[in-house]
Amino acid sequence: DIGQNDLGAGFFGNMTIQQVNASVPDIVNAFDIYDLGARSFWIHNTGPIGCLSYILANFLSERDDYGCAKPYNEVAKYFNQKLKEAVVQLRKDIPQAAITYVDIYSVKYSAIQRNTVSEIKLVMLYKFCGKISHNVCYVGCGGTIDVNGTEIFVSSCERPSVRVNWDRIHYTEAANKFIFDQISTGAFSEPPLPLSMECHKN
């Protein structure tokens, strides 16, 4: 998602939520591909980062009704607000460009809502997080970690067809299909056009 890595890097760089929020305008203003020749833009916002296992496992915070870290999702929403404002300005600055803004946050959050909280959390990595130490959460899938003298292989989650994400960050094929099916219709796009039309200037 656009901006997700930047926000995550801030959180794991010991920045407060307020500091990450303050960095958002600089992140948004750093995007510049028009000068490289791009004329058709698909700009989707960032997803609900507070619903990802690597955030849930590492940061204690208020949870919403679906088990997501509410303050971290608020940062994502603020980022999306600033990104949308930038898109509005882009349309004024370069009226000859085709610019589609896609609300990926709403689609991904609806995918979270369709699953139980236990399904969101049940990834192999998350099972170790919090039970042993926060440092465990930095081990990616396919890695190993020593736990009390025993080397443990960190695999992806079981039953990915019913999971939202298969490791601490990435969405499963099933979740991505649900997301694609929603956005391909244009229902979450501005302007609300299907994929086949979104690269054309109206």
N, C-alpha and C positions, 0 to 999 in steps of 0.2 A: 504494500500500500504506500502511496505517496506520503512521505514524512514519517512513517512508522519507525524506521531505523533511527532517524534523527531524534525522535522523542524518546525511544528506548535507550539510546546512547546517553541522553541527558539523565534519565533516571538512574542508570547504572553507573554514571559518572558522579554520583552523589549530589546531583543537583536537586533542589527542592522542587515541588510542583510549581511554586511561584516562579522559580528561576527558569524552569522549562517553558512555562507560559510566556515569560518575557522574551525568550529566544525565538518564539514562533514567527514573528514578523520577519526576522532575518532569514529564517529557513525558507519561508514562502517567497521572499524577494530574491532568493538566490537562484530560483528556477529560471533558466533563460535558454530556450532552444529555438526561438523564432529567428534569431540572428544566424543560426546554423542552417536555415533554409526550410524549416518545418512550416507548413501552412494548414495542416489538418491536425487538430489536437483532440485527444481523448484524455480528459483530466478527471481521474477519480480520486475522491478524497481518501482519508485514512480511516481504517476500521477501528472497532472498539478494542483498543490495546489493553484496556483493563479487564478484558475477558480472556486474555491469553495466559496460558499456564505459567510462563516464565515471569509474568508480573504477579500473578496470584501467589506464586510460591515464594517470592522474594520480598514482597512489600505488604505489610499489614495495613489494612485500610478499611473504611466503611464499604460494605457490600450492598449491591442492589438486589432486587427480587430474584435475579437469576444467578447470583453468586459472583458477579463481576465487581472489580474494584472501581467503585463509583468515582473517586477523585481522578483516577487516571483516564477514565472515559471522558470526564469533563475536559481534560486537557486535549484529548483527541477532538472533541466537539469544538473547542476554541480554535484549534488548528484548522478545522474544516471551515469554520466561519471566516477566518482570515483568507483561506485559500479561495473560497467562493467570492469574497470581495475582490481578490486579485483577478479572478476570471472575469468578473463584471467589468473591471477596468481594462483588461486585455481586449475585450470585445469592442470597447470604445477606441482603444489605441490602434488596433489592427482589424478594422471592420471587414477586410477582405479575407480573413482567415475563418476556417470552419472550426468552431470550438464547442466541444460537448463536455459538459460537466456531469459526472456520474456520482450519485450518492451511495458509495459502496458501504459506508458506515451503517446505514439503515438496513441494507440487505444482509450484511454479516450479523448484525445484532438480531435480526429476525431468525437467522439460522441458530443463534445461541438460544433464543426463546423457544425454539422447537425441541430443544434437548433439555434433559434434566441437569441439575447442577452436578450430580455425580458423573454424568457422561462427559461434561466439560473437563472435569478434573482428572478423570481416570486415564492418564497417560503414564507410561512407565517412569518417565523422569519425575513427574509430580509425586509419584508414590514415595520416592526417596526424599524429596524436598520437604523440609520441615521436620521430618522424623529423624534426620541425622544432622544436617547442617545446611545453611544457605549456600555454601560453596558447591554443594552437589549440583545445584541448579545451573551451574555454568558448563556442565558436561552435556554435550549434544548427543543425539542418537547415534549409535555406532561406536561410541566411546566407552571407556571403562573407568571405574573408580574404585579405590580401595576403601572398604568399609570395615573397620575393626579387623584388619588383616585379611579380609576376603575380597578378592577382585570381583566386581560385579559389572557385567556387560549391560549397558543402557540401550535397550531396544526401543522401537516405536511401539505405539499402543496396540493392544489387541482389538479385534473387531473394528477396523477402521471404517467400515461401512455405516456404523452407527455413531461415529465420533465426529466432533467438529474439527479437532486438530490431532495430528498423529505424533507430534512431538511437542515441545514447549511453545512453538511459534507457528508452524505451518499448518494450513488447513488440509484436511483429507480430500481425496478425490470426490467423495460423496458430497462433502460440504461445498467444494468448488463447483460441482455440477449444479447444486441448488442455487448457488450465487449466480452462475452464468445464466441459468434459465430465467432468473429474475431480471437481470440487467440487459439481456439480449433483446427483450421486447421494447426497451426504451422507457419503461414505466418509471425508472429511477434516474432518467437522464433529463438534462436541460440543454437544448430543446428535447422534448419527448419523442425521439425518433428511434426506430429499430436499428440494429447494427449495420444493416445494408445501406443505410442512408446517412450515417453519422459522419462520414468523411466528405460530405458534399456541402458546399455553402448554399444556403437557401436564399 
